Amino acid sequence: MRAFLAVADYLHFRDAAAALRMSQPALSAAVAALEDALATRLVERTTRKVLLTPAGELVARRAAIVLAELDRMAEEVAADRGPLAGPLRFGVIPTVAPYLLPTVLPALNCDFPDIELSVREEQTATCVAELLAGRLDVVVLALPVTMPGIVEIPLYQEDFVLAAPHGLDIEEPVDRALLGELDVLLLNEGHCLRDQALEVCREVGAKAAAATYATSLSTLVQLVSGGLGVTLLPESAVPVEAGRAGMHVRRFAQPAPYRRIGLVHRATSPRAEEFTLLAETMRRAVRDKDWKVHIAA
């Protein structure tokens, strides 16, 4: 049923298989098994995509309801076993994952030894969609999330710093108006950090370098090290990325541009109290790491 619903969502077997982390033949076999059980065709394959039959459209609507209830039942049973026992499907955005996960995962395993954590790294829009669809339980991303039915739990607030090539002599504290004189490198579309950097640029009338984009912060830092321009880094990335050869970081004059990072979950989730405990453990782990961030109360 989950396999079929993924096909109904994506209307493409390859994309559905990738979303479920399974092989395409296994997905096709699962959909065929459901068709056999119901004694009807649910999908119509064309050369380019998949179409749902009328029966498939009906089953897709019913399957979404059934699976949502199954997930809710699993959450309620897990809650009865103790805090954060059993499966937890955890989403995180790419500009947070490489820096936060090594810090918080050991703490989570220590505080919640019965947790069965699965992690999925996706951009914000995908994480939110998967959360609302019930395929993720909780997500770490940049706040706020302007979407009904979602509860936010703030974790920390972090300033942005300016990453610049060594040949560019910039004194601290940096006046953000200086960005108007520099080529600012950005992440590709879809990254919330790109939108935040663009907002800072708009505030001072700066323009982003039109021809250069990157898919990750690490690549962005390499471009800066190569002298192609400057970029904005979140403070949590500095311990990992600032050691790159050919690059240095400079902090902005206060009030510095910043972002807020937090946990979000569905308002209907019966595990809300558990997610509060999860947030407390994550805050403590970040505090113990001694990052230059402001921990949420």
Secondary structure by P-SEA (a helix, b strand, c coil): caaaaaaaacccaaaaaaaacccaaaaaaaaaaaaaaaccccccccccbbbbcaaaaaaaaaaaaaaaaaaaaaaaaaaaacccccccbbbbccccccccccccaaaaaaaccccbbbbbbbcaaaaaaaaaaccccccccccccccccbbbbbcbbbbbbbbbcccccccccccccccccccccccccccaaaaaaaaaaaaaccccccccccccaaaaaaaaaaccbbbbbcccccccccccccbbbbbbcccccccccbbbbbccccaaaaaaaaaaaaaaaaaaacccccccc
